[in-house]
Amino acid sequence: MSPETLASIGVSLITAVCGVWAARVARRTPRQERRDDFVAVSEQQGKAIERLEGRIQRQETEGERQRERIAAQDTTIAYLHTWVRLLAGHIRSLGHEPPLAPQPVPAEVRQLLRDIDV
């Protein structure tokens, strides 16, 4: 083999290696990296949104149960309020004074029971 042949083979190999390297570099541009990051971030956000939707659904269910429980407690308090007023009125109609509460009425309760002579 002549030196020109060896030189052309060397140049061809170097050109091939540079071509492969250039193709690799051109394929992964910064724009492509950002696009890949966007896809990964979008997938993570999708998963986070699904978790939040599940959490919101559980909180709405729990809130509905609490509203039902509060409504039942409200009905119970209204019933007891009416019952105590009737009993106090009956005792007063007999000429007696109803007994005092066994302990002082808390301020929070006093706000709810404005209609009763406490």
The first five atom37 places (N, CA, C, CB, O) and aatype in JSON, in Angstrom:
{
  "aatype": [12, 15, 14, 6, 16, 10, 0, 15, 9, 7, 19, 15, 10, 9, 16, 0, 19, 4, 7, 19, 17, 0, 0, 1, 19, 0, 1, 1, 16, 14, 1, 5, 6, 1, 1, 3, 3, 13, 19, 0, 19, 15, 6, 5, 5, 7, 11, 0, 9, 6, 1, 10, 6, 7, 1, 9, 5, 1, 5, 6, 16, 6, 7, 6, 1, 5, 1, 6, 1, 9, 0, 0, 5, 3, 16, 16, 9, 0, 18, 10, 8, 16, 17, 19, 1, 10, 10, 0, 7, 8, 9, 1, 15, 10, 7, 8, 6, 14, 14, 10, 0, 14, 5, 14, 19, 14, 0, 6, 19, 1, 5, 10, 10, 1, 3, 9, 3, 19],
  "atom_mask": [
    [1, 1, 1, 1, 1],
    [1, 1, 1, 1, 1],
    [1, 1, 1, 1, 1],
    [1, 1, 1, 1, 1],
    [1, 1, 1, 1, 1],
    [1, 1, 1, 1, 1],
    [1, 1, 1, 1, 1],
    [1, 1, 1, 1, 1],
    [1, 1, 1, 1, 1],
    [1, 1, 1, 0, 1],
    [1, 1, 1, 1, 1],
    [1, 1, 1, 1, 1],
    [1, 1, 1, 1, 1],
    [1, 1, 1, 1, 1],
    [1, 1, 1, 1, 1],
    [1, 1, 1, 1, 1],
    [1, 1, 1, 1, 1],
    [1, 1, 1, 1, 1],
    [1, 1, 1, 0, 1],
    [1, 1, 1, 1, 1],
    [1, 1, 1, 1, 1],
    [1, 1, 1, 1, 1],
    [1, 1, 1, 1, 1],
    [1, 1, 1, 1, 1],
    [1, 1, 1, 1, 1],
    [1, 1, 1, 1, 1],
    [1, 1, 1, 1, 1],
    [1, 1, 1, 1, 1],
    [1, 1, 1, 1, 1],
    [1, 1, 1, 1, 1],
    [1, 1, 1, 1, 1],
    [1, 1, 1, 1, 1],
    [1, 1, 1, 1, 1],
    [1, 1, 1, 1, 1],
    [1, 1, 1, 1, 1],
    [1, 1, 1, 1, 1],
    [1, 1, 1, 1, 1],
    [1, 1, 1, 1, 1],
    [1, 1, 1, 1, 1],
    [1, 1, 1, 1, 1],
    [1, 1, 1, 1, 1],
    [1, 1, 1, 1, 1],
    [1, 1, 1, 1, 1],
    [1, 1, 1, 1, 1],
    [1, 1, 1, 1, 1],
    [1, 1, 1, 0, 1],
    [1, 1, 1, 1, 1],
    [1, 1, 1, 1, 1],
    [1, 1, 1, 1, 1],
    [1, 1, 1, 1, 1],
    [1, 1, 1, 1, 1],
    [1, 1, 1, 1, 1],
    [1, 1, 1, 1, 1],
    [1, 1, 1, 0, 1],
    [1, 1, 1, 1, 1],
    [1, 1, 1, 1, 1],
    [1, 1, 1, 1, 1],
    [1, 1, 1, 1, 1],
    [1, 1, 1, 1, 1],
    [1, 1, 1, 1, 1],
    [1, 1, 1, 1, 1],
    [1, 1, 1, 1, 1],
    [1, 1, 1, 0, 1],
    [1, 1, 1, 1, 1],
    [1, 1, 1, 1, 1],
    [1, 1, 1, 1, 1],
    [1, 1, 1, 1, 1],
    [1, 1, 1, 1, 1],
    [1, 1, 1, 1, 1],
    [1, 1, 1, 1, 1],
    [1, 1, 1, 1, 1],
    [1, 1, 1, 1, 1],
    [1, 1, 1, 1, 1],
    [1, 1, 1, 1, 1],
    [1, 1, 1, 1, 1],
    [1, 1, 1, 1, 1],
    [1, 1, 1, 1, 1],
    [1, 1, 1, 1, 1],
    [1, 1, 1, 1, 1],
    [1, 1, 1, 1, 1],
    [1, 1, 1, 1, 1],
    [1, 1, 1, 1, 1],
    [1, 1, 1, 1, 1],
    [1, 1, 1, 1, 1],
    [1, 1, 1, 1, 1],
    [1, 1, 1, 1, 1],
    [1, 1, 1, 1, 1],
    [1, 1, 1, 1, 1],
    [1, 1, 1, 0, 1],
    [1, 1, 1, 1, 1],
    [1, 1, 1, 1, 1],
    [1, 1, 1, 1, 1],
    [1, 1, 1, 1, 1],
    [1, 1, 1, 1, 1],
    [1, 1, 1, 0, 1],
    [1, 1, 1, 1, 1],
    [1, 1, 1, 1, 1],
    [1, 1, 1, 1, 1],
    [1, 1, 1, 1, 1],
    [1, 1, 1, 1, 1],
    [1, 1, 1, 1, 1],
    [1, 1, 1, 1, 1],
    [1, 1, 1, 1, 1],
    [1, 1, 1, 1, 1],
    [1, 1, 1, 1, 1],
    [1, 1, 1, 1, 1],
    [1, 1, 1, 1, 1],
    [1, 1, 1, 1, 1],
    [1, 1, 1, 1, 1],
    [1, 1, 1, 1, 1],
    [1, 1, 1, 1, 1],
    [1, 1, 1, 1, 1],
    [1, 1, 1, 1, 1],
    [1, 1, 1, 1, 1],
    [1, 1, 1, 1, 1],
    [1, 1, 1, 1, 1],
    [1, 1, 1, 1, 1],
    [1, 1, 1, 1, 1]
  ],
  "atom_positions": [
    [[0.83, -1.17, 0.0], [0.0, 0.0, 0.0], [0.88, 1.24, 0.0], [-0.95, -0.01, 1.2], [1.93, 1.34, 0.64]],
    [[0.38, 2.14, -0.74], [1.15, 3.37, -0.88], [0.78, 4.34, 0.24], [0.91, 4.02, -2.28], [-0.26, 4.19, 0.88]],
    [[1.62, 5.31, 0.48], [1.33, 6.27, 1.53], [0.07, 7.07, 1.24], [2.51, 7.2, 1.71], [-0.63, 7.48, 2.17]],
    [[-0.25, 7.3, -0.04], [-1.46, 8.04, -0.36], [-2.7, 7.23, 0.03], [-1.5, 8.39, -1.85], [-3.69, 7.81, 0.49]],
    [[-2.66, 5.92, -0.15], [-3.79, 5.06, 0.2], [-3.98, 5.06, 1.71], [-3.56, 3.61, -0.31], [-5.1, 5.18, 2.21]],
    [[-2.88, 4.93, 2.44], [-2.96, 4.94, 3.9], [-3.5, 6.29, 4.39], [-1.57, 4.66, 4.52], [-4.3, 6.35, 5.33]],
    [[-3.06, 7.36, 3.76], [-3.54, 8.68, 4.16], [-5.03, 8.82, 3.87], [-2.76, 9.79, 3.43], [-5.76, 9.37, 4.69]],
    [[-5.49, 8.33, 2.73], [-6.92, 8.43, 2.41], [-7.76, 7.56, 3.35], [-7.16, 8.0, 0.94], [-8.87, 7.95, 3.71]],
    [[-7.24, 6.39, 3.75], [-7.95, 5.54, 4.73], [-8.04, 6.26, 6.07], [-7.25, 4.16, 4.9], [-9.09, 6.26, 6.7]],
    [[-6.95, 6.87, 6.49], [-6.92, 7.63, 7.76], [-7.89, 8.78, 7.74], [0.0, 0.0, 0.0], [-8.64, 9.01, 8.69]],
    [[-7.88, 9.53, 6.62], [-8.8, 10.66, 6.5], [-10.25, 10.17, 6.48], [-8.5, 11.48, 5.21], [-11.12, 10.8, 7.07]],
    [[-10.5, 9.05, 5.82], [-11.86, 8.49, 5.77], [-12.31, 8.07, 7.17], [-11.92, 7.27, 4.81], [-13.45, 8.33, 7.55]],
    [[-11.43, 7.43, 7.93], [-11.79, 7.02, 9.3], [-12.06, 8.24, 10.18], [-10.66, 6.16, 9.93], [-13.04, 8.26, 10.93]],
    [[-11.22, 9.24, 10.1], [-11.41, 10.45, 10.89], [-12.71, 11.14, 10.48], [-10.22, 11.42, 10.72], [-13.45, 11.63, 11.33]],
    [[-12.99, 11.17, 9.19], [-14.23, 11.77, 8.71], [-15.44, 11.0, 9.22], [-14.25, 11.82, 7.18], [-16.44, 11.6, 9.6]],
    [[-15.35, 9.67, 9.23], [-16.46, 8.84, 9.73], [-16.68, 9.1, 11.21], [-16.18, 7.34, 9.48], [-17.82, 9.25, 11.65]],
    [[-15.61, 9.14, 11.98], [-15.73, 9.38, 13.43], [-16.31, 10.77, 13.67], [-14.35, 9.25, 14.13], [-17.19, 10.93, 14.51]],
    [[-15.84, 11.76, 12.95], [-16.37, 13.13, 13.1], [-17.84, 13.19, 12.67], [-15.53, 14.14, 12.28], [-18.64, 13.91, 13.28]],
    [[-18.19, 12.46, 11.64], [-19.58, 12.43, 11.2], [-20.5, 11.82, 12.25], [0.0, 0.0, 0.0], [-21.58, 12.34, 12.51]],
    [[-20.05, 10.72, 12.87], [-20.84, 10.09, 13.93], [-20.97, 11.04, 15.11], [-20.2, 8.75, 14.39], [-22.05, 11.2, 15.69]],
    [[-19.86, 11.68, 15.46], [-19.88, 12.63, 16.59], [-20.81, 13.81, 16.28], [-18.45, 13.13, 16.91], [-21.57, 14.23, 17.14]],
    [[-20.74, 14.33, 15.08], [-21.59, 15.47, 14.68], [-23.06, 15.07, 14.68], [-21.18, 15.98, 13.28], [-23.92, 15.85, 15.09]],
    [[-23.35, 13.85, 14.23], [-24.74, 13.39, 14.23], [-25.26, 13.27, 15.67], [-24.87, 12.02, 13.51], [-26.41, 13.61, 15.95]],
    [[-24.44, 12.8, 16.55], [-24.84, 12.65, 17.95], [-25.07, 14.02, 18.59], [-23.76, 11.86, 18.75], [-26.05, 14.22, 19.3]],
    [[-24.18, 14.94, 18.34], [-24.32, 16.28, 18.9], [-25.53, 16.98, 18.31], [-23.05, 17.1, 18.64], [-26.25, 17.66, 19.04]],
    [[-25.77, 16.83, 17.05], [-26.9, 17.5, 16.41], [-28.22, 16.92, 16.88], [-26.8, 17.38, 14.89], [-29.22, 17.63, 16.94]],
    [[-28.23, 15.64, 17.22], [-29.47, 15.01, 17.67], [-29.91, 15.52, 19.04], [-29.31, 13.49, 17.71], [-31.11, 15.66, 19.27]],
    [[-29.0, 15.79, 19.93], [-29.33, 16.22, 21.29], [-29.02, 17.71, 21.46], [-28.54, 15.38, 22.33], [-28.06, 18.08, 22.15]],
    [[-29.81, 18.54, 20.85], [-29.64, 19.98, 20.97], [-30.2, 20.43, 22.32], [-30.33, 20.73, 19.8], [-30.97, 19.69, 22.93]],
    [[-29.84, 21.6, 22.79], [-30.43, 22.12, 24.02], [-31.95, 22.21, 23.94], [-29.85, 23.49, 24.33], [-32.65, 22.01, 24.93]],
    [[-32.45, 22.51, 22.75], [-33.89, 22.56, 22.58], [-34.52, 21.19, 22.82], [-34.25, 23.06, 21.19], [-35.57, 21.07, 23.46]],
    [[-33.86, 20.15, 22.32], [-34.35, 18.78, 22.54], [-34.29, 18.43, 24.02], [-33.52, 17.77, 21.71], [-35.2, 17.78, 24.53]],
    [[-33.25, 18.85, 24.71], [-33.13, 18.59, 26.14], [-34.28, 19.27, 26.89], [-31.77, 19.09, 26.67], [-34.88, 18.67, 27.78]],
    [[-34.58, 20.51, 26.52], [-35.69, 21.2, 27.17], [-37.01, 20.51, 26.88], [-35.75, 22.66, 26.72], [-37.86, 20.4, 27.76]],
    [[-37.18, 20.03, 25.66], [-38.4, 19.32, 25.3], [-38.53, 18.04, 26.12], [-38.42, 19.0, 23.79], [-39.61, 17.72, 26.61]],
    [[-37.43, 17.32, 26.28], [-37.45, 16.11, 27.1], [-37.77, 16.45, 28.55], [-36.11, 15.38, 27.02], [-38.53, 15.74, 29.21]],
    [[-37.19, 17.56, 29.06], [-37.5, 17.99, 30.41], [-38.97, 18.36, 30.54], [-36.62, 19.17, 30.81], [-39.59, 18.07, 31.56]],
    [[-39.52, 19.0, 29.52], [-40.92, 19.38, 29.54], [-41.81, 18.15, 29.64], [-41.27, 20.2, 28.3], [-42.79, 18.14, 30.39]],
    [[-41.48, 17.12, 28.88], [-42.28, 15.89, 28.92], [-42.2, 15.27, 30.31], [-41.79, 14.88, 27.84], [-43.22, 14.85, 30.87]],
    [[-40.99, 15.21, 30.87], [-40.84, 14.62, 32.21], [-41.59, 15.44, 33.25], [-39.35, 14.52, 32.59], [-42.26, 14.88, 34.12]],
    [[-41.48, 16.76, 33.17], [-42.17, 17.61, 34.13], [-43.68, 17.5, 33.94], [-41.72, 19.08, 33.97], [-44.43, 17.49, 34.92]],
    [[-44.13, 17.42, 32.7], [-45.56, 17.29, 32.44], [-46.1, 15.99, 33.02], [-45.85, 17.34, 30.93], [-47.19, 15.97, 33.59]],
    [[-45.35, 14.91, 32.9], [-45.79, 13.64, 33.47], [-45.84, 13.72, 35.0], [-44.85, 12.5, 33.03], [-46.77, 13.21, 35.62]],
    [[-44.84, 14.35, 35.6], [-44.83, 14.5, 37.05], [-46.0, 15.37, 37.5], [-43.5, 15.11, 37.53], [-46.65, 15.07, 38.51]],
    [[-46.27, 16.44, 36.76], [-47.4, 17.28, 37.12], [-48.72, 16.54, 36.97], [-47.41, 18.54, 36.25], [-49.63, 16.71, 37.78]],
    [[-48.82, 15.71, 35.94], [-50.03, 14.91, 35.78], [-50.26, 13.99, 36.96], [0.0, 0.0, 0.0], [-51.38, 13.85, 37.45]],
    [[-49.19, 13.34, 37.41], [-49.31, 12.46, 38.58], [-49.67, 13.26, 39.83], [-47.99, 11.68, 38.81], [-50.49, 12.82, 40.63]],
    [[-49.05, 14.43, 39.99], [-49.35, 15.27, 41.16], [-50.8, 15.74, 41.12], [-48.4, 16.49, 41.21], [-51.47, 15.8, 42.15]],
    [[-51.29, 16.08, 39.94], [-52.68, 16.52, 39.81], [-53.63, 15.38, 40.15], [-52.96, 17.04, 38.38], [-54.64, 15.6, 40.81]],
    [[-53.31, 14.17, 39.72], [-54.16, 13.02, 40.06], [-54.18, 12.8, 41.57], [-53.66, 11.74, 39.35], [-55.24, 12.52, 42.14]],
    [[-53.02, 12.93, 42.22], [-52.98, 12.77, 43.69], [-53.82, 13.85, 44.35], [-51.52, 12.83, 44.21], [-54.56, 13.57, 45.3]],
    [[-53.71, 15.09, 43.87], [-54.49, 16.18, 44.46], [-55.99, 15.97, 44.23], [-54.05, 17.52, 43.87], [-56.79, 16.26, 45.12]],
    [[-56.36, 15.48, 43.05], [-57.78, 15.21, 42.8], [-58.3, 14.15, 43.75], [-57.99, 14.77, 41.34], [-59.41, 14.26, 44.26]],
    [[-57.5, 13.11, 44.0], [-57.9, 12.08, 44.96], [-58.04, 12.65, 46.35], [0.0, 0.0, 0.0], [-58.99, 12.33, 47.07]],
    [[-57.09, 13.49, 46.74], [-57.15, 14.1, 48.07], [-58.37, 15.0, 48.19], [-55.87, 14.9, 48.36], [-59.03, 15.01, 49.22]],
    [[-58.66, 15.77, 47.15], [-59.83, 16.65, 47.17], [-61.11, 15.83, 47.27], [-59.87, 17.55, 45.92], [-62.03, 16.19, 48.0]],
    [[-61.16, 14.72, 46.55], [-62.35, 13.86, 46.6], [-62.56, 13.32, 48.02], [-62.21, 12.69, 45.6], [-63.68, 13.3, 48.52]],
    [[-61.45, 12.88, 48.65], [-61.56, 12.37, 50.03], [-62.0, 13.48, 50.98], [-60.22, 11.78, 50.5], [-62.82, 13.25, 51.87]],
    [[-61.47, 14.68, 50.8], [-61.85, 15.79, 51.67], [-63.31, 16.19, 51.45], [-60.94, 16.99, 51.43], [-64.0, 16.54, 52.41]],
    [[-63.78, 16.14, 50.21], [-65.18, 16.46, 49.96], [-66.09, 15.42, 50.61], [-65.46, 16.53, 48.44], [-67.14, 15.77, 51.16]],
    [[-65.7, 14.16, 50.54], [-66.49, 13.1, 51.18], [-66.51, 13.3, 52.69], [-65.92, 11.72, 50.84], [-67.57, 13.2, 53.32]],
    [[-65.35, 13.59, 53.26], [-65.27, 13.83, 54.7], [-66.07, 15.07, 55.08], [-63.81, 13.98, 55.16], [-66.74, 15.08, 56.11]],
    [[-66.01, 16.12, 54.27], [-66.78, 17.34, 54.53], [-68.28, 17.07, 54.49], [0.0, 0.0, 0.0], [-69.03, 17.62, 55.3]],
    [[-68.71, 16.23, 53.55], [-70.13, 15.89, 53.48], [-70.57, 15.13, 54.74], [-70.43, 15.04, 52.22], [-71.64, 15.4, 55.29]],
    [[-69.74, 14.2, 55.19], [-70.07, 13.47, 56.43], [-70.13, 14.42, 57.62], [-69.03, 12.35, 56.7], [-71.01, 14.3, 58.47]],
    [[-69.2, 15.36, 57.68], [-69.2, 16.32, 58.79], [-70.44, 17.22, 58.73], [-67.91, 17.17, 58.77], [-71.03, 17.53, 59.76]],
    [[-70.83, 17.64, 57.52], [-72.04, 18.46, 57.4], [-73.27, 17.69, 57.86], [-72.22, 18.95, 55.95], [-74.15, 18.24, 58.52]],
    [[-73.34, 16.41, 57.5], [-74.48, 15.59, 57.94], [-74.48, 15.45, 59.46], [-74.43, 14.21, 57.29], [-75.54, 15.53, 60.09]],
    [[-73.3, 15.25, 60.05], [-73.21, 15.11, 61.5], [-73.59, 16.42, 62.18], [-71.79, 14.67, 61.92], [-74.29, 16.41, 63.2]],
    [[-73.14, 17.55, 61.64], [-73.47, 18.85, 62.22], [-74.96, 19.12, 62.1], [-72.66, 19.97, 61.54], [-75.57, 19.68, 63.01]],
    [[-75.55, 18.73, 60.97], [-77.0, 18.91, 60.8], [-77.76, 18.09, 61.85], [-77.44, 18.5, 59.37], [-78.74, 18.57, 62.41]],
    [[-77.31, 16.87, 62.09], [-77.96, 16.03, 63.12], [-77.78, 16.64, 64.5], [-77.4, 14.59, 63.09], [-78.7, 16.64, 65.31]],
    [[-76.59, 17.16, 64.77], [-76.36, 17.81, 66.07], [-77.21, 19.07, 66.2], [-74.87, 18.15, 66.24], [-77.71, 19.36, 67.29]],
    [[-77.37, 19.8, 65.13], [-78.2, 21.0, 65.15], [-79.65, 20.65, 65.46], [-78.11, 21.74, 63.81], [-80.3, 21.33, 66.25]],
    [[-80.13, 19.58, 64.86], [-81.5, 19.13, 65.12], [-81.64, 18.7, 66.58], [-81.88, 17.96, 64.19], [-82.64, 19.01, 67.23]],
    [[-80.63, 18.0, 67.09], [-80.66, 17.56, 68.48], [-80.66, 18.74, 69.43], [-79.46, 16.65, 68.78], [-81.42, 18.77, 70.39]],
    [[-79.81, 19.73, 69.16], [-79.75, 20.91, 70.02], [-81.08, 21.66, 69.98], [-78.59, 21.85, 69.59], [-81.57, 22.12, 71.02]],
    [[-81.67, 21.79, 68.79], [-82.96, 22.48, 68.69], [-84.03, 21.73, 69.48], [-83.39, 22.62, 67.2], [-84.86, 22.35, 70.15]],
    [[-84.02, 20.4, 69.41], [-85.0, 19.6, 70.16], [-84.81, 19.8, 71.66], [-84.87, 18.1, 69.79], [-85.77, 20.04, 72.39]],
    [[-83.56, 19.69, 72.12], [-83.29, 19.84, 73.55], [-83.6, 21.26, 74.02], [-81.82, 19.5, 73.85], [-84.1, 21.45, 75.12]],
    [[-83.31, 22.24, 73.18], [-83.62, 23.64, 73.51], [-85.12, 23.8, 73.73], [-83.12, 24.58, 72.38], [-85.55, 24.41, 74.71]],
    [[-85.9, 23.27, 72.83], [-87.36, 23.36, 72.95], [-87.85, 22.6, 74.19], [-88.04, 22.8, 71.69], [-88.72, 23.09, 74.91]],
    [[-87.29, 21.44, 74.42], [-87.7, 20.62, 75.56], [-87.39, 21.33, 76.88], [-86.99, 19.26, 75.52], [-88.22, 21.34, 77.79]],
    [[-86.22, 21.93, 76.99], [-85.84, 22.63, 78.22], [-86.75, 23.85, 78.42], [-84.35, 23.08, 78.18], [-87.17, 24.13, 79.54]],
    [[-87.06, 24.56, 77.34], [-87.95, 25.71, 77.47], [-89.34, 25.28, 77.95], [-88.07, 26.46, 76.13], [-89.94, 25.93, 78.8]],
    [[-89.83, 24.16, 77.39], [-91.15, 23.67, 77.83], [-91.13, 23.24, 79.29], [-91.59, 22.5, 76.95], [-92.06, 23.53, 80.04]],
    [[-90.07, 22.56, 79.69], [-89.98, 22.12, 81.09], [-89.87, 23.32, 82.03], [-88.78, 21.19, 81.29], [-90.52, 23.37, 83.07]],
    [[-89.03, 24.28, 81.66], [-88.88, 25.47, 82.5], [-90.21, 26.23, 82.58], [-87.76, 26.4, 81.95], [-90.59, 26.7, 83.65]],
    [[-90.91, 26.34, 81.45], [-92.22, 27.0, 81.45], [-93.24, 26.25, 82.32], [0.0, 0.0, 0.0], [-94.02, 26.88, 83.03]],
    [[-93.23, 24.93, 82.26], [-94.17, 24.13, 83.06], [-93.87, 24.3, 84.54], [-94.09, 22.64, 82.67], [-94.79, 24.45, 85.35]],
    [[-92.59, 24.28, 84.91], [-92.22, 24.43, 86.32], [-92.63, 25.82, 86.8], [-90.68, 24.22, 86.52], [-93.15, 25.95, 87.91]],
    [[-92.41, 26.85, 85.99], [-92.82, 28.21, 86.38], [-94.35, 28.32, 86.47], [-92.27, 29.25, 85.37], [-94.87, 29.04, 87.33]],
    [[-95.07, 27.61, 85.6], [-96.54, 27.68, 85.66], [-97.06, 27.03, 86.94], [-97.16, 26.98, 84.44], [-98.16, 27.35, 87.38]],
    [[-96.29, 26.14, 87.54], [-96.68, 25.53, 88.81], [-96.32, 26.43, 89.99], [-96.01, 24.17, 88.97], [-96.65, 26.12, 91.14]],
    [[-95.64, 27.54, 89.72], [-95.28, 28.48, 90.78], [-93.92, 28.2, 91.39], [0.0, 0.0, 0.0], [-93.6, 28.74, 92.44]],
    [[-93.14, 27.4, 90.76], [-91.8, 27.1, 91.27], [-90.75, 27.71, 90.34], [-91.59, 25.57, 91.4], [-91.05, 28.19, 89.25]],
    [[-89.52, 27.66, 90.82], [-88.41, 28.15, 90.01], [-87.62, 26.93, 89.53], [-87.49, 29.15, 90.82], [-87.3, 26.06, 90.33]],
    [[-87.29, 26.85, 88.22], [-86.54, 25.69, 87.73], [-85.15, 25.64, 88.38], [-86.41, 25.74, 86.19], [-84.61, 26.68, 88.77]],
    [[-84.58, 24.45, 88.49], [-83.25, 24.35, 89.11], [-82.18, 25.02, 88.24], [-82.88, 22.87, 89.35], [-82.31, 25.15, 87.03]],
    [[-81.14, 25.45, 88.94], [-80.02, 26.07, 88.24], [-79.23, 24.99, 87.51], [-79.12, 26.85, 89.21], [-79.32, 23.8, 87.82]],
    [[-78.46, 25.44, 86.54], [-77.6, 24.5, 85.81], [-76.56, 23.92, 86.78], [-76.89, 25.21, 84.6], [-76.11, 24.62, 87.68]],
    [[-76.18, 22.63, 86.61], [-75.25, 22.02, 87.54], [-73.87, 22.67, 87.52], [-75.12, 20.56, 87.24], [-73.1, 22.53, 88.48]],
    [[-73.55, 23.36, 86.47], [-72.26, 24.05, 86.39], [-72.47, 25.32, 85.57], [-71.14, 23.14, 85.75], [-73.47, 25.43, 84.86]],
    [[-71.56, 26.27, 85.66], [-71.75, 27.5, 84.88], [-71.82, 27.2, 83.38], [-70.61, 28.5, 85.17], [-71.13, 26.31, 82.88]],
    [[-72.65, 27.96, 82.69], [-72.82, 27.77, 81.25], [-71.65, 28.45, 80.53], [-74.21, 28.33, 80.76], [-71.42, 29.65, 80.74]],
    [[-70.92, 27.72, 79.69], [-69.8, 28.34, 78.96], [-70.29, 29.45, 78.04], [-69.03, 27.27, 78.14], [-71.45, 29.45, 77.62]],
    [[-69.42, 30.38, 77.73], [-69.78, 31.53, 76.9], [-70.23, 31.09, 75.5], [-68.6, 32.49, 76.79], [-71.14, 31.69, 74.93]],
    [[-69.58, 30.05, 74.95], [-69.97, 29.57, 73.62], [-71.4, 29.04, 73.62], [-69.01, 28.48, 73.14], [-72.15, 29.25, 72.66]],
    [[-71.78, 28.35, 74.7], [-73.12, 27.79, 74.8], [-74.12, 28.91, 75.05], [-73.2, 26.72, 75.93], [-75.23, 28.9, 74.52]],
    [[-73.72, 29.88, 75.85], [-74.62, 30.98, 76.18], [-75.02, 31.74, 74.92], [-73.94, 31.94, 77.18], [-76.15, 32.23, 74.82]],
    [[-74.12, 31.85, 73.96], [-74.46, 32.52, 72.7], [-75.52, 31.75, 71.94], [-73.21, 32.69, 71.83], [-76.37, 32.35, 71.28]],
    [[-75.49, 30.42, 72.02], [-76.47, 29.6, 71.31], [-77.82, 29.55, 72.03], [-75.93, 28.19, 71.12], [-78.85, 29.3, 71.41]],
    [[-77.8, 29.77, 73.33], [-79.02, 29.62, 74.12], [-79.54, 30.98, 74.6], [-78.76, 28.71, 75.32], [-79.93, 31.11, 75.76]],
    [[-79.55, 31.97, 73.74], [-80.0, 33.3, 74.12], [-81.48, 33.31, 74.51], [-79.75, 34.29, 72.98], [-81.91, 34.13, 75.32]],
    [[-82.25, 32.41, 73.95], [-83.7, 32.43, 74.17], [-84.09, 31.85, 75.52], [-84.4, 31.68, 73.07], [-85.19, 32.11, 76.0]],
    [[-83.21, 31.07, 76.12], [-83.53, 30.42, 77.4], [-83.09, 31.34, 78.53], [-82.83, 29.01, 77.52], [-82.05, 32.0, 78.42]],
    [[-83.85, 31.41, 79.59], [-83.48, 32.22, 80.76], [-82.41, 31.46, 81.54], [-84.74, 32.54, 81.68], [-82.73, 30.7, 82.46]],
    [[-81.17, 31.65, 81.17], [-80.07, 30.94, 81.85], [-79.27, 31.95, 82.62], [-79.17, 30.18, 80.84], [-78.29, 31.59, 83.28]]
  ]
}
